[in-house]
């Protein structure tokens, strides 16, 4: 509700130079999204069949943490290496703090005589993450195309995020609304995708609680760089403090 209220704070609408350009841009996004969603690997199809089977048998249960745990347990019974991932990040220079929970499955594949692992992201509330207050018809058509249950690789998800966030920005501006920080590509990526210390778009940190028990599943836990105290040169007469010197030498990642 808070998000919807802020999104309704209006600003002067930004109209495209040509409605034809807008229509062509939407058409390109629509077909690109269909192409991304239309490609499904054998591993993704097997996971989807298992998820749908169990969800049909438990229709009345709300999609809470308990339900996700129940689903993970049943996916494990079906032979999948499934676990719950919980990510969180702190506020950083205008980016609001947040947390999110989804399921991941580690898939092993033989390539050139070597076993490689990859992760599949399973989100049973996927479409709702991209919904906007007062969307344009074009944007609603895109979100209606999204599946309620997403199963796919990080690359596939990242392509969807980039496309939908660009369309969301256009939709909000057409409605004369500000683009809030939780609708940016960086914020949306932080829900599902890895963030490392070297990432230019790093939002503070992300934490995978599975990693605390020793099961990292490919996540990198971010920790702030160590800053060595800088000694104050008392012989110079003392302009400025050691603390201010430290701050001037620290790099801060932002959105």
N, C-alpha and C positions, 0 to 999 in steps of 0.2 A: 504493500500500500504506500509506503514511504517512497519507494522507487517511482511508482505511478504518479504520485503527487508532484515530485520534482520534475518528472518528464513533462508534466502539463504546464510548467512554467514557460510561458511563451516568449519568443523573440521574433524579430521581423523575419518572415518566411523568405527563403532563398529559392527563387524559381530558376529552372534551367533555361538556357538561351533558346532552346528549341524542344518542343514536346516530342518531336520525331527522334531527337537524340536520346531523350529519356526512354522512349519506347524501345529503341534499339538496344540501349544499355540493359534494360530489364530483360529483354528477350535473350541477350547473350548470357546474362547471369542465370536465367531460368534453364536454358539448355545445358550450361556448364554444370549446374547443380544436378540435373537429371543424369548427366554422364558420370559424375562422381558417385552418385548413389546407385547407379546401375551396375557398377563393377563390384562383384562380390566373390571373394575367394572361397575355396572349398572349406577351409577352416572356419571362416565367418558364417557360412551357411549351416555348418554342423552346430555351432554355438547357438545360432538363432533358433534352430529347430528345438534344441534342448530348452532354451529360455522360454519359448512360446509354450512348450508342452507343460512346463511347471507352472507358468503363470495362468494357463487355462484351468489348472487344477486348484488354483487358489485365488479365484477372482475377487472375492469379497474383502481380502486383506489390503489395507492401505500400504502404499509404497514407502514404508518407513525403514529405519535402520534395521529393525527386527526382520522385516520382510527381505531386505537385501541379504542379511545373514542366512536366512532360511534358503534363499535362492542359491547362494554360494555353496551351502552344504549339499544341495541337490545337484549342482553342477559338478561338484567333486565326486559324488556318487556316480555320475555319468562319465567320469574319467578325466575331467578337465582340471587343470591346475589353476583354480580360481581363488581370488581373495578380494577383500574389500579395501579400497584405497581411500584415505581421508587426507585431503590437502587443505592447507591453511596458509594465509599470507597476511603480513602486517601492512598498515597504512604507510604509504611512501609518497610524499610530495604530491598530494592530490588524489592518489589512488586509494580508494577505500579498502579497509581490511575485509577479509571474507574467508569462507571455508566451503568445502564441497565434498561429497561422497559419491563414489561410483564403484563399479566392479571391474577388475582386470583379470585377464586370463593369459598365462604364459604359454606360448605355442613353440614347440621344438620342431625344427625342420632340418633335414639332411641336405647339404649343398657341398658338392665337390669333396665328399668324404668327411666333411666336418659338420658337427651339429651346431646349429645356430638357433638362438632363441629370439622371439619377438613377442610383443605384448599386444593383445586385443583389448580395446576399451569397450566396456558394456555399460550403457546408460539407459535405464528403463524410463527416464523422464526427460528425454533428450529434447523433444520439440519445444517443451515449455520454457527451456532456458533461453530461447531466442524470441519469445513473444514480446511485443511492444504495446504500450498504451496508444490508442488511436493510430494504428498502422495504416499506411496507404494500401490501396488494393494490390499494387504490385508487390509490396513487401509481404502482405498476407498470402499471396499466391506462392511465394517462395517458402514461407514457413509451413504452409499446408502441404508442401511437397516433402518436407522433412519427415522421417519416420519417428513414431513415438519411442521406439526402442532402437537405439543405435548400437551397432557392433562393427568395429572397424579398427584399422591401424591408426597410429599417431599421424602419419602423413595424410591419410584420408580425412581425418578429423580436422587437421590444420587447414586443409583446403576449404572445407565447409565453413570453418570459423572465419577465414579471411573473406570469403564471398558474402556470407550473411552479415558480418559486421559492416562491410562496405555498403550493403543494401540498407541496413538499419540506419546508418548515418544519413543516407540520402532520404529515407522515409521521414526521419525526425525533422530534418531541415525543411522538407517540403511542407510539413505541418507547422512550421514556425516554432519548433521546439529545440531546446538545447540538447546536445549530445552528452549524456551523463557519463562519468568515467567507467561505470560498470557495463557500458555498452561498447567499450573499446576492444580492439583485437587483443591487446595485452591482457586485459582483465579476463576475457573469455578463455584465452589460452591457459591462464593460470589455474583454471578449474581442472583441466585434464592433462596438460602437457608438461614435460619436464622443464624446469628452470634451473640453470646452473649459474655459478658465480661469474662466468664470463658473458652471460647473456646481456645484451644491451637493453632489453626490455624487462629486466628482472624486477619483480615486485617483491622486495624484501626477501622472503624465503618461502619455500614450500616444504611441507613435511609429510612423509609417508609413514604412518604409524606402524605399518608392517615392518619398516626398516628397524624399528626399535627392538624387535625380536630377532633381528639378524636376517630378515628376508627382504632384500632391497629391491628385487624385481626391476632393476634398471634405473631406479630413481637416484638422483644426486641430492644429498641434503646440503643446503646452502648454509654457510656460516660466514659471519662478517670477517673481513681481513684484519689481521692483527696490526695494530698501530703502535709503533714504538714511541715512548715518550721523548719529546725533544727537549733537551736541557736548555734552560734559560741562561743566556750569556749575561751574567751580572756585571761584567766589566764594561758593557756598552751603555750602561745608564738605565737599562730596564724599560724599553719601549714595548708594550704588549706582554701578554702572558703566555706560558707554555701551552695552556689549553687552547688558546686561539691559534697557535702555531700548528697544533695537531689538526684542528678542524680545517685549516687551509690546505693541508696535505691529504685530506681524505677524499676519496672518490665516492660519489653518491649516484647509484643507479636509479633511474626513474622511468615512468611510462613514456 
